[in-house]
Amino acid sequence: MTIEQTVIQTFRELPPDKQQEVLDFIQFIKEKLSVKKPLSISEHQKSLRESKDITDFWSALQDFRQRVDLESIDDDTFENLRDKSPGREVNCIF
């Protein structure tokens, strides 16, 4: 029996309220795994026009929260962001 068949068989044995929980969980996983498609030029221009109407920090913050999926940001998101190299070597001659 395949995984799909096992899942379907087990799913059918559950009461309706638990089936709904399973469905909700599956949708949650799909959303978390989904990759947002890049904006087209026209969509980007529309987004810029909408953001020009924002004149204060609070409105900009609210707009940002609506546009960005904050749930997708976790501890690993910024793990390799920082450059850990010491930079260039400097020799001081006195």
N, C-alpha and C positions, 0 to 999 in steps of 0.2 A: 504494500500500500504506500502511495506517495505521501509526501507531507501535505499537499493540497487536499487529498482525499481524507486524510486523518483529521485535518482542521475542519473540513466541512462536516464530517460525521460527528465530531465532538461538538461543533457549533450547534448542530441540529438537536443535540441532546440537552442543550441548555434551556432554561426558562427564558421567556422573551425579554425580561429586564436585564438578564446577564448577556443575552445576545446583543442588546443595545450597547452595553458597556464594551463588549468586544469590538463592535463596529466603531465606537468612539475612539477606542485605543488605536485601531488600525488607521483611522483618519488622522489621528495625532501623529503617528509615525510617518505617514505619507507627507504631511505638511513639514515635518522636521527634516525629512530627506529631500524634499523638493528643492530644486535649484531655480532661483529666480532668473527669468530670462532678462537679458540686457534690454534697456529701453531703446526703442527706435529713435531716430533723430526727431521725428514729429512728437513722439511722447515726451522726449527730453525737453523740447522747446515748450510744450504745454506745461510741464512741471516747473520750468523756469518762470513762465508767465504767472503761474499760480503763486510761486514763492515770492515774487516781487510785491505782492499785496501784503506781505507780512512786514509790519513796521516795528514790532517790539519783541523783546526776548521771549516773553511768555508765549506769544503766538508762534514764534519760531520753534520753541521747544515742543509745543503741542503738535505742530506740523511734523517735526522730526519723529516723534513717537508714533504718529500714524503711518509714516512712510517706511520706517525701519522695523524689521522683525527682531525685537530685543530678545525674544525667547531663544533665538538661534545663536546668540552670543554666549559662549561659555568660557571656562578658564583656559581652554586650549586655543581659543581664537587668536590670542596675542602672544602665544608661547614663543615663537621664533621671530618676533617683530624687532626686538632690540639688537643692534649691532654690538657684539661682545668683544670686538677687536679693540686693542688698546689705542689704536690710532697710529699716527706716525711717530717715529723715534726722534727726539730732539736732543742734540748734544750741546750743552752749555759750556762755553769756553770762557774761563776767567783769567 
